[in-house]
Amino acid sequence: MNIEARYKKTLKYLIISIVTSILVLDLGILFISDVHLQHGVAILSLNIVAIIATTFGIIAVSRHGLGGSHGKSYLFLTIGIVFWFVADLGIMYSYFVLKVDEFKQISILDAFWLLGYVFLTLHLLSIIKTIKIRNHTITITILLGVVVGFIVVNLVSLLPFSDFSPTNDLDQILKKDYEFQDVVITVLYPILDLCLIVPSITILLNIYREYQHAIPWILASISLLVNAFADNGYTIQFIDGKPSAMPWDLFYIADFIIMSGALYWYNKYHISEHILKRKNERK
């Protein structure tokens, strides 16, 4: 079996595994009728898939090392995932031990999510440096459309006056309680979501047909797009005063599963071949 046939076979089973895992976990959670049990199972599932992705990331960094652009890319990706995993671990501890649902309030855990965004954005930017933008006009046009649409949706949804209607009392809207730190952190999320969305779409629009690099880049970009979508949806609910973990937990679970697939591919092919190449160079 030649190398391309092996890539295709692995890709087929990897996609089947990713899709099956997402469907089994997400549908299993949706079928739980008790709201509290559903939320608890979702938190446990989220942490399980998060630790799998984190483990794959740590293995990738350990095997490849920090040298070269790929080494830095793996490091940024893993640090970002670790920060998000720590935040999710904090959510689980708060829910099961402290009996506090951190999804309903701004807390120190948000610092871990925000830091995760920074390193994951650096990961995406490091990938963009290694690919060629084939059609600048198409790429810029699509990105402008996405950015404008994103800004419009968030302005309409996030502004305190977006819920104003003739039946609402203006004084009640003005009295809506917004803590300064809540407003700042809440506004940061859409900005950082955009920092993931723009480079992710750029990568997906300009990726070339080369299995070793393209597959994990595509999967990682899709993973972060899924997360950005879920975060933006949750942020809109939070600013509206109706924060809810569902259905956004389902997207976060899918995000980590897809990212695990990307890191599995990195370890199986790109890093393994990189290690083999280094060994041959030493001979």
N, C-alpha and C positions, 0 to 999 in steps of 0.2 A: 504494500500500500504506500503510494507516494505521500509526500508531506501535505499537499493541498487536500487530498482525499481524507487524510487523518484529521486535518483541521475541520473539514465539513462534517465529519462524523461526530467529532467532539462537540461542535457547535449545535448540531441537531439535538443531542442528548442533554446538552447544557440548557438550551431553550426549553425543552420539555420539562426538565427538572425545575427551572425557575418558575415557569407558568403553573406547573402542578403544585409547587410549594405555596405560591401566592393564593391560588384558588382554595387549597385545602385549609390553610390558616384563616384567610379572610372570610370565606363562606362559613367555616366552622364557628367563627366569632359572631357572624351575623345571625346564625341560627339559634344562638343563645337568647332566650326570651327575657331572663332576669337581667336588668340593666346593670346592677352592681357586679354580678358574676361576669357579665360580658366585658365590662371595663377592666376587671381584674385579670381575666384571661388575655385580653388585648395587651395589657402592660407586660405580663409574663412573656407572651409571644414576641413582643417588641424587643425585650431585653435578650431573649434567646437568639434571635436573628442578628441583633446588634453585636453580641459577643462573638458570633461566628464571623461576621465581617471584620471585626476588630482583630481577631486571631489571624485571619488570612492576611490582613494588612501588616501585622507585626512580622509574620513569616516572610512576606515579600521584602520588607525593609532589611530584615536580618540576612536573607539569602543574597540579595542584590548588592547591599551596601549603599553608601550615600554618594558614590561617585557618579559624575555625569548628570545630564538633564533628567534621565529616567530615575536615578536614585533620589533626586530632590522631589520629583513628582510623586514617587511612592511615599516618601516621608511626609509631604504635605497632605496627601490623601489619608494616610494612616493617622496622623495627628488630628485631622478634622474628624475622622470617624471616632477616634478615642474620646474626643471632647463630647460628641453627641451621645456616645455610649454612657459616659459618666453622668450626663444630664438625665438620660433615660433610667439609669440605675438609681439616681436620686428620686425620680418620680416613683419608682417601685418601692423604695424604702419609705418614702413619705406616705404612700397609699396604704401599704400593708402594716407598717410598724407605727408610724405617727398618726395614722388615720386622717391624713390631710391630703386632699386632692390638689396637687400643685398645678394641674392644668387650668385651674380657675383663678390663678393669681400670678403676678409677676414675683419672681424670687431669685435667689442667687443662682439657681439652675439656669436661668436665662443667659448668664454670663458664659456658661459652657457652650450653649447652643450658638451664641453670637461668635465666640472664638472659633468654633467649628466652621462656621461660614467663612471666616477669614482664610483659614488654611485650605479649605476645599476650593475656594476661589483661586488661590495661588496654584493649586494642583491643576485646575482647568487652564489657567494662563500659561503654565509651563508646557502643557500639551499643545496649545495654540502656537507656541514658539517653534514646535517641531513639525507642523504641518504647513502646507502651502495653500493660501487662499486662492482658489481657482477662478472664481468669478466675484470680483469685489462689488460690482453693481447689484447683482442678485442678492448677495449676502447682506449688504448694507440696507437694501430695500426691505427685505424680510425682517431684519433686526429692528429697523425703524418702525415698521408696522407693529411688531410685537411690543416694543417699548412704549409706543404711544397708546396702544390698547391696554397695556398693563397699567400705565399711569392713570388713564381715564377711569378704568374699573376701580382702582384703589382710591382715587379722589372722590368718586361718587360714593364708595362704600365706607371709607374711613373717616371722612369729615364729620364732625359732630352734627352738622346741620343736614346731613344726608337723609336723616329720618324725619325731616320736617314735612309736614303736610297740613292742609287747612284744618284738619281735625285735632292737630297737636297744639298745645299751648306753648308759645314761644318762651315764656318764663320757665317752664319745666325743662325745656331743652337747654336753656342757658345754665340752669342749675345742675345739669348732669355732672356727676362727680368724677373728675379726671385728675389723678395724682400726677405731678410733674414727671416723676421717673417712669410711671406707666406709659405716659404719652411718648416720651423719648424712646423707650425700649420698643414700644409697639410700632412706632414709625421706622425704627431701624430694621425691623424684619422685612417689610416690603423692599427696602433699599437693598438689603443683602440678598433677598430672593432674586432681585434683578441682576445682582452680581453673579449669581449662578446661572440664571436663564440665558443671558447674553452670550457668555463663552460656550455654554453647552450647545446652544443652537448653532453657533459658529462652527463648532467641531462637527456636528452632525451634518451640516451643509457642505463641508469641505473634506470630509474623511475620504481617504482613498481605499481602493479595494486591495487591502493587504492584511491577511488574516491575523498575523502575529500581533500587530499593533492595533488595527482597526477595531477588532471585536471588543477588547476591553475598553477602549476609548468610547465606543458607541454605548456599551452597557453602563459605564460609569456616568456618561452624560445623561442618558435616559433616567438613571437612578436619581441624579441630582435635580433633574427637571420635575420628577414625581414629587420629590421632597419640597421643592420650591412651591409647587402647586398646592400641596397640602398645608404648608406653613402659611401661605397667603390666605387660604380659605379659613384657617383657624384664627389668623390675626383679624380678619374682617369680623368674625363672630365675637372675638374678644372685645374689640372696640365698640361693638354694638351692645355689649353687656350680656351676651349669651354664649359664653365659651363652652365648648363641648369637645370631648376627645374623639367622638364618633362623628362622621366617618373617617376623620383624618388619621387616626391610628392605623387604619387599614392601608393607607397610602404610605405611612412611615414604615410599616412592616414590609410592604412591597419594595420600598426604597432600599432597605438593608439586604433583602434577598437578591435583588438585581445587582447591588454592589458586591455582594459575596460572589456572584457569578463572574463579575469582571475581575475580581482579585484571584479567583480560582484559575482563570485563564492566564493572568499574569504569571502566576506561580508555575503552572503546568508547561507553558510554552515560552513566553518571552524571557523570564528569568532563568529557566532551566537551560535554554539555548545560550543565554548570556554567560552563564557559569561554564558551560561546555566550551565556549569560544575562548574564555580566559584560560582554561586549562590547556587548550591546544596551543595558545600563544606562549605559554610557559615552557612548552616542550622544545 
